[in-house]
Amino acid sequence: MMDIKKFIQIEMIKHDVPSMATIAKRCGWYPQGLDSRLRNGTLRVNDLQKIADSMGCDVDIQFIDKK
């Protein structure tokens, strides 16, 4: 399973976002704060929504039944 930081980095490439610092700035955070959230695993759903907004995206989280 891919970790959230790697997923965000892939999306950054797709949406021409140059750096994590750019995302942090667009979200109104310090770059160290974003890095800390990612490193410590304290990123919340609303944080993920802000990150998506900063790249012009939406977030769609689903629970899918196992078969």
Secondary structure, 3 states (H helix, E strand, C coil): CCCHHHHHHHHHHHCCCCCHHHHHHHHCCCHHHHHHHHHHCCCCHHHHHHHHHHCCCCCCCCCCCCC
